[in-house]
């Protein structure tokens, strides 16, 4: 028994010390390890397989929407970064700069991309000449580097993986509409692939992307009630088009600047799903992104026919499109149960001589920890596929219920503080003044996450008492 429980005892208590729980889980399930350079991470195969599933699901969606993939260089001339004033100011503290290469000092220093608006703007400026070249909609999957002071695996690291989509349009309306439709795409993806409910909406001037006219965010509630910004889309107006000379001849023959937008999600999403679904035993992975969806644990595996039956079941489930593994290592079944539970595999099938004789299998679901031996082996494909679907729906429903329960209204700073101290998102009116936004941060260490655009019903600013311009979701954030 001591041996069987050792995995659980390796992980800090999720309620008592959530930050340590997170660190224990990401390291002990071998999602990630620390890189030799401070602030960098190594994404290990189990973590990278989650990223590959995220990437495939998103990539399919982008392509279905008509976006093409391309790849732009890692290094950006320093002069590009200074062309858009707000952009350079926003990113200057975080950029890593290459000053020497090939054994000599470079004439112009090169920036390791913190994001690619500038270099993509430059290239699009070369490619766009007439309205016939528009819209131009491209995406790249790449790494970026932002020199961060405090780092945590997946949540904030100096180098991370992401996708950045960029579009140029003839009109501001079209670019804005693409900005919102990509936000809707992210929201659908979060729901159906990550099983994660999100709040989406516009961000304040203070929280927007450096150089954008408007930024929209997707925020998710983590187990501890803090918010994790999980994706953003930006409408740039003509700011970058003017800085990078993206000009086109319109249908009327007149020369105009294009309207640009961009959107991105990163390996942060892995942190988001860990902190949304995880429990005392470790990871709980949503079936659509789980590297292993079904683990088959042989019982009395040395007995004749057991491993063969497991292999045959694996082949059938794989053929039906599932990601399946048989754990035929020498460890005890109890050890295997604990290990795969910690690693968050959605479904475990236990198969022993008696099950095989009765034509049945024992099925355990990770999200509810329920075990059932009523499954017929002959119906394995249909029943397990059905169960994976049920698990996805249940994970979403559970996270959604928690989020709804933990959104509270506040009409004063004191109420807001009580709300965020209690692990809630707080809805409150805001006048639109930066001073009031700063005061919220100072008073409660909470920030404006997104506007509640569906229900703008809070009448007065929680800070100054003047008429509210927006209803805002405030929260402490990662
Ligand atoms: Zn105010």
Boltz pocket constraint, residues with backbone or C-beta under 6 A from the ligand:
constraints:
  - pocket:
      binder: B
      contacts: [[A, 430], [A, 431], [A, 432], [A, 433], [A, 436], [A, 461], [A, 462], [A, 463], [A, 464], [A, 465], [A, 466]]
      max_distance: 6.0
